[in-house]
Amino acid sequence: MRKIIDGKVYDTSPVELIAEYTHEGQGDIRYLSVGLYRTRKGTWFTVGRARATDRLAPFLSDHCDESGDVVEVIEATEARQFLEVHAKELAEKHVAVERVG
């Protein structure tokens, strides 16, 4: 997957997939998959894909590239939050966490 955002190319091929979250459930979005990536320069971004009912499809199509993926550049604090919720075992390895006690 390759996407240009603010004049920068975000490509999942040469970067590290840190964690992935997948959910299959009921409701408007039946499937959601989000991958958390980090570039060699330390920039974090997510790539998400959702399957939606007819009601949400127009919204998603406005925010997706031709493959159906949504790409979002995020801050390190958001990456930490993603890991703390979806991949706790990876948080200490990939982001700064404070030890208490």
C-alpha positions as CSV (number, residue, x, y, z in Angstrom):
1,M,0.0,0.0,0.0
2,R,1.3,3.4,-1.0
3,K,-0.2,6.8,-0.3
4,I,1.0,10.4,-0.5
5,I,0.0,12.7,2.4
6,D,1.2,16.3,2.6
7,G,3.9,15.7,0.0
8,K,5.3,12.6,1.8
9,V,5.0,9.0,0.5
10,Y,3.8,6.4,3.1
11,D,4.5,2.9,1.8
12,T,3.9,-0.2,3.9
13,S,6.5,-2.3,1.9
14,P,9.7,-1.0,3.4
15,V,8.5,-0.1,6.9
16,E,7.9,-2.2,10.0
17,L,4.4,-3.4,10.9
18,I,4.4,-3.0,14.7
19,A,1.0,-4.3,15.5
20,E,-2.4,-5.2,14.0
21,Y,-5.9,-5.1,15.4
22,T,-8.8,-6.9,13.7
23,H,-12.4,-6.9,14.8
24,E,-15.4,-8.7,13.3
25,G,-18.7,-7.7,14.8
26,Q,-22.2,-6.6,14.3
27,G,-23.6,-3.2,13.4
28,D,-22.7,-0.7,10.8
29,I,-19.1,-1.8,10.5
30,R,-18.9,-5.5,10.3
31,Y,-15.1,-5.8,9.9
32,L,-12.3,-3.5,10.9
33,S,-8.6,-4.1,10.5
34,V,-5.9,-1.5,11.5
35,G,-2.2,-1.9,11.2
36,L,0.2,0.3,13.1
37,Y,3.4,1.1,11.2
38,R,6.7,3.0,11.9
39,T,9.0,4.4,9.3
40,R,12.8,4.2,9.5
41,K,12.7,7.9,10.5
42,G,10.3,7.2,13.4
43,T,7.1,8.5,11.9
44,W,4.0,6.5,12.9
45,F,1.0,5.8,10.7
46,T,-2.0,3.5,10.6
47,V,-3.6,1.8,7.7
48,G,-7.2,0.7,8.2
49,R,-9.7,-1.1,6.3
50,A,-13.4,-1.5,7.1
51,R,-16.3,-3.2,5.5
52,A,-19.5,-1.2,6.0
53,T,-23.2,-1.3,5.3
54,D,-24.7,0.9,2.7
55,R,-25.2,3.7,5.2
56,L,-21.5,4.1,5.9
57,A,-20.1,3.2,2.5
58,P,-20.3,6.8,1.1
59,F,-18.3,8.1,4.1
60,L,-15.6,5.5,3.8
61,S,-15.3,5.9,0.0
62,D,-14.6,9.6,0.5
63,H,-11.7,8.8,2.8
64,C,-10.2,5.7,1.2
65,D,-7.7,5.2,-1.5
66,E,-8.4,3.0,-4.5
67,S,-7.6,-0.1,-2.5
68,G,-10.1,0.8,0.2
69,D,-7.4,1.5,2.8
70,V,-7.5,4.6,5.1
71,V,-4.1,6.0,5.9
72,E,-3.6,8.3,8.9
73,V,-0.3,9.8,10.2
74,I,-0.3,9.8,14.0
75,E,1.8,11.0,16.9
76,A,3.9,8.8,19.1
77,T,1.4,9.3,22.0
78,E,-1.4,7.9,19.7
79,A,0.9,4.9,18.8
80,R,1.5,4.3,22.5
81,Q,-2.3,4.3,23.2
82,F,-2.9,2.0,20.3
83,L,-0.3,-0.5,21.7
84,E,-1.6,-0.2,25.2
85,V,-5.1,-1.1,24.1
86,H,-4.5,-3.6,21.3
87,A,-1.0,-5.0,21.9
88,K,0.1,-4.4,25.5
89,E,3.1,-6.9,25.2
90,L,4.6,-4.7,22.5
91,A,4.2,-1.3,24.2
92,E,7.5,-1.3,26.2
93,K,9.5,-2.5,23.2
94,H,8.3,0.2,20.7
95,V,7.3,3.3,22.6
96,A,8.5,5.1,25.7
97,V,6.5,4.1,28.8
98,E,7.1,5.2,32.3
99,R,7.7,2.7,35.0
100,V,5.8,3.4,38.2
101,G,6.7,1.6,41.5
